Amino acid sequence: MMNIAITGGTGFVGSALTGYLTTLGHHVFILTRNSRNKQNTESITFVEWLNENACPEEHLPSLDAIINLAGATLNRRWTRPYKEKILHSRLQATKETIRLTQSLPQVPKVLINASAIGYYGTSTEHTFHEDSPPIDASFLHFVCREWEKEASEAVKLGIRTIYARFGLILDNKSGAFPKLLLPYQMFAGGPLGHGEQWYSWIHLRDVVESIYFLLHHEKCEGPVNITSPYPERMENFGKKLSKETNRPHWLRVPSKIVEKGLGDMSTLILEGQHVSPNRLISHGYTFTYPTVETAFKQLLHGR
């Protein structure tokens, strides 16, 4: 049994990961700003952090691992103040994670720190792997770069550190998938923008299982792309979703309409990158849902 601390443990990925880890018999310590309205269980302990006078280290045992998922959601309109919140929330949580590890009697063996494939920039032509340099200086690249830089302080403490660069996470309850599915449910599905943009996606179950895989693979460190080995261009992604839902794929939504509705957040939908999970593959991870066809069948039909 491992003692694992998770920041952002009540969020989209954190909740699924907590459920998975506790089912396997591990004890999860969820670091949260509000622990008063949450009930501890035999396998989950809520610990207050990032509040004035909070001392989470006083309520934690020796930890085997810390998984830092905390940060303001990207899934809303990016005003200038909200962009600042996106960056600040990630840096604040990561700085506190590093401080916390230094305050414990013994440092954890591994830190898995969230990041994103936005680190690489966007392209319809290039394929990116973990050693690829970024090709532009977008807002998301800047956020990911600074986020990973802050997390790299753990390396100096002798902690095996992984920067988990997440792709587009598919789940039928949260994240982007319900929004992508809705037009098809309304018989108004079709490509968004030019349709040539890449979606480097991954099923939520593979996110959870790959994180667990990385906890145990002691030779794996540094950036790791958490994406399916088979990205899809938006046009093909939509056609396959159309086939699985038995709904038409016909109504193209011009980029300007998406940009007007979502602002800068539209880059998540209108731009993309072809990302390869080389390190997961080379270390032997087996994807449960490697293709969008298998992912769609599970998300839409539970099989």
C-alpha positions, 0 to 999 in steps of 0.5 A: 500500500502507498500513501499518495498525496493529490492536489486537485484531487476533487477535480475532473482527473483527480476524482477519477484517479482517487477512485482508482487508487483507493480501489487498489488499496492505496491511501489518498491524501487530498490537498484542498482549500476547503476540508471542512465540508468533506468527510474522511474515509478509511482510504481518503483523508482531506488535508487543508492547504493554500489557506492562511495558517494551513500547515498540511505537513503536520497532517501528513505521514511519510508519502510515497508520491505526490501528484500535482493536478491543481490549477484553474480550469481551462474550460471557460472563456479566457479574459485577461484576468482569467489568463492570469488566474490560469498561470498563477493558480498553477505556479502557486500550487506547484510552489506549495507542493515543492515547499511541502515536500521539503517540510516532510521528514522524508521526501517522496520518491516521485512527483507527477506534475501536470502539464499539457501538450500545449507546451509544443505549440500548434501545427498541422504538419509536425509530429511532437514527441517528448524531446521536441522543442516548442515551435511557437510562444503561445500563451499555453506554451508559456504556462506549461514552460513556467509550470514545468520549470517550477516543478523542476525544483523537485529534481534538486531534492532528489525526487524522480519528477515527471511532467505529465503533458496531457492531451485532450481528455475524453470522458462522457461526463466532464471535459471537452467531449460533452461539448463536442458531442452536443452538436451531433446529438442535435443533428448539427454536427460537423467540422469546427474551423478548417478541420485539419487541426489535430486532436491528440486525445486520450480516454480518461481511463488511460489517463488514470492508468498511465499515471499509475503506471508512471508511479511504478516505473522508476526509470521514467522521468522528465516529460511524458506525453499522456495521449493516445498513440493515434491522434485524429484530425478534427475532420476524421474525429467528427466523422467517426463520432458521427458514425458512432452516434448515427448522426450527420456530419455536415454543418461546418462551423467557421473559425470566426464564429468559434473565436467570437464565442470562446475568445482565446479559449478557441485555440483549444478547439481550432488549433492542435498538434500531432503528439506521440506518447513515445515514452509511455510506449517505450516503457511498455504501457498498454492503452485500454482505448488506443483508438477513437473508435474504441473510446467512442464505443465506451463513452457512448455505449459503455463497452 
